[in-house]
């Protein structure tokens, strides 16, 4: 039987689980979150480990803030084996400390760098692709379905970009929302918050019509290059982009 260690599902829980496994010299074959469905050949082990936030400070002081951010990027990804990748990465980081990122010959290091780059690239793209629409009561609302769980970092960006507005960003893939009240934002599950059937404002409907007309007008049919457009704006994002959603 293959032993699979389970954690609560959040980043702090995963870090504490990894530290516990390393301190106790336990043989680790895999680590999964609490929602994981094991196979017939896997034995799940649930550890009751207290979450100690000081581990965040210890990682920054021992390995550097870039290492911590890279590990968090991997955690936010949809990589199937991200937990065990982070386990081996952390184990090697204890050995190489601040120089861990220079050891790209190690598979765990190259994987962390690859996954982190992919997550950050999507965050950068979504800052431009995310489309807000105005609802009644002057609320800005946007929907998305990103590959990775990037709602937190997008919320940090739009807290500065739209700091004087009320806004809501919804991740339809994970059924979570980020709600901002001009002071701070909070991320909640879909079942914990209802929009109360707010409709688009009249101005929003007119702006959509004007924007679509402008988009079609400036386009040059003879120079249309769908392949080039998909390279800059992948089709998976089109669903919530006003000017191209109808093309789907």
C-alpha positions as CSV (number, residue, x, y, z in Angstrom):
1,X,0.0,0.0,0.0
2,X,1.1,3.5,-0.8
3,X,0.9,6.0,2.1
4,X,-0.7,9.3,1.3
5,X,-0.5,12.1,3.9
6,X,-3.4,14.5,4.0
7,X,-3.5,18.2,4.9
8,X,-6.3,20.7,5.3
9,X,-6.1,22.2,1.9
10,X,-4.5,25.6,2.6
11,X,-1.0,26.8,2.1
12,X,-0.1,27.1,5.8
13,X,-1.4,23.6,6.5
14,X,0.8,22.2,3.7
15,X,3.9,23.9,5.0
16,X,3.4,22.6,8.5
17,X,2.7,19.1,7.2
18,X,5.9,19.2,5.2
19,X,8.0,20.4,8.2
20,X,6.4,17.7,10.4
21,X,7.2,14.9,7.9
22,X,10.8,16.1,7.6
23,X,11.4,16.5,11.3
24,X,10.1,13.0,12.0
25,X,12.0,11.4,9.1
26,X,8.8,9.8,7.8
27,X,8.9,8.1,4.4
28,X,6.8,10.2,2.1
29,X,5.3,8.8,-1.1
30,X,2.7,11.5,-1.7
31,X,0.8,14.4,-0.1
32,X,-2.7,15.4,-1.0
33,X,-5.4,17.8,0.3
34,X,-8.5,16.7,2.2
35,X,-10.6,16.5,-1.0
36,X,-8.5,13.9,-2.6
37,X,-10.1,10.6,-3.5
38,X,-7.5,7.8,-2.9
39,X,-7.3,4.7,-5.1
40,X,-7.6,1.1,-3.8
41,X,-3.9,0.9,-3.5
42,X,-3.4,4.0,-1.3
43,X,-3.6,4.4,2.4
44,X,-4.5,7.9,3.6
45,X,-3.0,9.2,6.8
46,X,-4.6,12.3,8.3
47,X,-2.3,14.3,10.5
48,X,-3.5,16.7,13.2
49,X,-0.8,19.3,13.1
50,X,-1.3,22.8,14.6
51,X,-0.9,25.6,12.0
52,X,2.1,27.8,13.1
53,X,2.3,31.0,11.1
54,X,5.9,31.6,12.3
55,X,7.0,29.1,9.6
56,X,6.4,31.8,7.0
57,X,8.9,34.1,8.7
58,X,11.3,31.2,9.0
59,X,11.2,30.4,5.3
60,X,11.8,34.1,4.3
61,X,14.7,34.4,6.7
62,X,16.3,31.0,5.7
63,X,15.6,30.9,2.0
64,X,14.4,34.4,0.9
65,X,11.0,35.9,0.0
66,X,11.4,34.9,-3.7
67,X,11.5,31.2,-2.6
68,X,8.3,31.7,-0.5
69,X,6.5,33.4,-3.4
70,X,7.5,30.7,-5.8
71,X,6.3,28.0,-3.5
72,X,3.0,29.8,-3.1
73,X,2.7,30.1,-6.9
74,X,3.1,26.3,-7.1
75,X,0.4,25.8,-4.5
76,X,-2.0,28.0,-6.4
77,X,-1.4,26.0,-9.6
78,X,-3.5,23.1,-10.9
79,X,-0.4,20.9,-11.1
80,X,-1.4,17.4,-10.2
81,X,1.6,16.5,-8.1
82,X,2.3,20.0,-6.7
83,X,2.4,18.9,-3.0
84,X,5.1,16.3,-3.5
85,X,7.1,18.7,-5.7
86,X,7.0,21.2,-2.9
87,X,8.0,18.6,-0.4
88,X,11.2,17.7,-2.3
89,X,11.9,21.3,-3.0
90,X,11.6,22.2,0.7
91,X,13.9,19.3,1.7
92,X,16.6,20.5,-0.7
93,X,16.1,24.1,0.4
94,X,17.1,23.1,3.9
95,X,20.4,21.9,2.4
96,X,21.2,24.8,-0.1
97,X,19.4,27.6,1.7
98,X,19.4,30.9,-0.3
99,X,21.2,29.2,-3.2
100,X,18.4,26.7,-3.8
101,X,17.1,28.4,-7.0
102,X,20.6,28.1,-8.6
103,X,20.3,24.3,-8.5
104,X,18.2,23.9,-11.6
105,X,19.7,20.5,-12.2
106,X,17.4,19.3,-9.5
107,X,14.0,18.2,-10.9
108,X,12.1,19.7,-8.0
109,X,13.8,23.2,-8.5
110,X,13.2,23.2,-12.3
111,X,9.6,22.2,-11.7
112,X,9.0,24.9,-9.2
113,X,10.5,27.5,-11.5
114,X,8.4,26.3,-14.5
115,X,5.1,26.2,-12.6
116,X,5.7,29.5,-10.9
117,X,6.5,31.2,-14.2
118,X,3.2,29.8,-15.7
119,X,1.1,31.0,-12.7
120,X,2.7,34.5,-12.8
121,X,2.2,34.7,-16.6
122,X,-1.5,34.0,-16.2
123,X,-1.8,36.6,-13.5
124,X,-0.2,39.1,-15.8
125,X,-2.6,38.2,-18.7
126,X,-5.7,38.3,-16.5
127,X,-4.9,41.8,-15.4
128,X,-5.5,42.9,-19.0
129,X,-8.2,40.3,-20.0
130,X,-10.5,40.7,-17.0
131,X,-13.6,42.7,-18.0
132,X,-15.7,44.5,-15.5
133,X,-19.3,45.4,-16.2
134,X,-21.4,47.9,-14.2
135,X,-24.3,46.6,-12.3
136,X,-27.1,48.5,-10.5
137,X,-26.0,50.4,-7.3
138,X,-22.7,51.3,-9.0
139,X,-21.1,47.9,-8.5
140,X,-18.4,46.6,-10.9
141,X,-18.6,42.9,-11.6
142,X,-16.3,40.6,-13.5
143,X,-16.2,36.8,-14.1
144,X,-13.4,34.5,-15.1
145,X,-12.3,30.9,-15.3
146,X,-8.5,30.9,-15.0
147,X,-6.4,27.8,-15.2
148,X,-4.8,28.5,-11.8
149,X,-6.2,29.9,-8.5
150,X,-5.1,33.5,-9.0
151,X,-8.0,35.4,-7.5
152,X,-6.0,36.6,-4.5
153,X,-3.3,38.2,-6.6
154,X,-5.8,39.8,-9.0
155,X,-7.6,41.2,-6.0
156,X,-4.4,42.8,-4.8
157,X,-3.9,44.4,-8.2
158,X,-7.5,45.8,-8.5
159,X,-7.5,47.0,-4.9
160,X,-5.0,49.6,-6.1
161,X,-6.3,50.0,-9.7
162,X,-9.9,50.5,-8.7
163,X,-9.6,51.6,-5.1
164,X,-12.5,54.1,-5.2
165,X,-15.0,51.6,-6.6
166,X,-17.2,48.8,-5.2
167,X,-16.2,45.6,-7.2
168,X,-16.7,41.9,-7.2
169,X,-14.6,39.3,-9.1
170,X,-15.9,35.8,-9.4
171,X,-13.9,32.7,-10.3
172,X,-16.6,30.4,-11.8
173,X,-14.2,27.5,-12.0
174,X,-13.7,27.4,-8.2
175,X,-17.0,29.0,-7.2
176,X,-15.4,31.7,-5.1
177,X,-15.7,35.5,-5.1
178,X,-13.6,38.5,-4.1
179,X,-15.6,41.4,-2.7
180,X,-14.2,44.9,-2.3
181,X,-15.9,47.7,-0.3
182,X,-13.4,50.6,-1.0
183,X,-11.3,49.6,2.0
184,X,-10.5,45.9,1.8
185,X,-11.4,42.8,-0.1
186,X,-12.5,39.4,1.2
187,X,-12.6,36.1,-0.6
188,X,-15.7,33.9,0.0
189,X,-17.4,30.8,-1.4
190,X,-20.3,31.3,-3.8
191,X,-22.8,29.8,-1.4
192,X,-21.8,32.4,1.3
193,X,-22.7,35.4,-0.8
194,X,-25.7,36.3,-3.1
195,X,-25.8,39.1,-5.7
196,X,-29.6,39.4,-5.2
197,X,-30.2,39.4,-9.0
198,X,-28.6,42.7,-9.7
199,X,-28.9,43.6,-13.4
200,X,-26.6,45.5,-15.7
201,X,-27.0,49.3,-15.6
202,X,-28.4,51.1,-18.6
203,X,-25.1,52.8,-19.2
204,X,-23.4,49.4,-19.3
205,X,-25.7,48.1,-22.1
206,X,-25.0,51.2,-24.2
207,X,-21.3,51.0,-23.6
208,X,-21.2,47.4,-24.7
209,X,-23.0,48.3,-28.0
210,X,-20.6,51.2,-28.6
211,X,-17.5,49.1,-27.8
212,X,-18.5,46.2,-30.1
213,X,-19.3,48.7,-32.9
214,X,-15.9,50.4,-32.4
215,X,-14.1,47.0,-32.3
216,X,-15.7,45.9,-35.6
217,X,-15.2,49.3,-37.2
218,X,-11.4,49.5,-36.7
219,X,-10.8,45.9,-37.8
220,X,-9.3,45.4,-41.2
221,X,-10.8,42.3,-42.8
222,X,-7.8,41.8,-45.1
223,X,-5.3,41.8,-42.3
224,X,-7.2,39.6,-39.9
225,X,-4.9,36.9,-38.4
226,X,-6.7,34.6,-36.0
227,X,-3.6,32.6,-35.2
228,X,-1.7,35.7,-34.1
229,X,-4.7,36.9,-32.1
230,X,-4.9,33.6,-30.2
231,X,-1.2,33.8,-29.4
232,X,-1.8,37.1,-27.6
233,X,-5.3,36.3,-26.3
234,X,-5.9,32.6,-25.9
235,X,-9.3,31.3,-26.7
236,X,-10.0,30.0,-23.2
237,X,-10.3,33.7,-22.1
238,X,-12.8,34.7,-24.8
239,X,-15.9,33.7,-22.9
240,X,-15.9,36.8,-20.7
241,X,-14.3,39.3,-23.1
242,X,-17.1,41.6,-24.6
243,X,-15.6,42.1,-28.1
244,X,-14.9,38.5,-28.9
245,X,-17.4,36.5,-26.8
246,X,-19.9,36.3,-29.6
247,X,-17.3,34.6,-31.9
248,X,-17.4,31.5,-29.7
